[in-house]
């Protein structure tokens, strides 16, 4: 498994964002007005994992 280094504050922010998203999804955010429009702007597969993590150093 390939690993990357990330600053602690960035990791904490990502974990908070993930938790926030899970809370919103559990609350039914997918039923909200404009949800489909917002999701059409979000392209999950637009970038490869390598492209998304290119600025992070390899962890050895």
N, C-alpha and C positions, 0 to 999 in steps of 0.2 A: 504494500500500500504506500503510495506516495504521500508525503506529509509536507506541509508548509508552515512557516513561522508567522505568527500574527501577534500584534501587541495585545496585552491584557485588556486595555480599554476598548479596543475594537471587538474583541471576542465578547466582552460583556454587552456591548451595544447590539451585536448580532443576536445574542441570546435573548436580550430584552425584546428586540424586534420580533423574534420568532414566537416568544410567549404572547406578545400583543396580538400577532396575527392569529394565533390559535384561539385566543379569547374572542376576537372578532368573529372568527369562523363558527365558534360554538354558539355565539349570540345570533347567528343567522345573517351575517353581513352579505352573504350571497343573494339574499332576497331584497336588498336595498336598491332603491332607484339609482341608476347610473353604475351599478356594479359591473354589468356586462361591458359597458363602455370603458370603464377603467381597466378591466382585465384584457380588453382587446388591445390596449396600449402597452400592456406588459407582455413581452415575448420571452417566456422562460427559456426557450431553446435558441434564442438569438445569438448567444455567445457560448463557446465551449468552456469547459472547466479550466482549460489551460489559459484561455484568453482572460477569464475572470480573475485568475490568480497569478497572472504574470508578474505583478508588482511585489509579490511576496517571495521571500527567500526560501529555498529548499531547507527542510529540516533533516539533518543527518543522524 
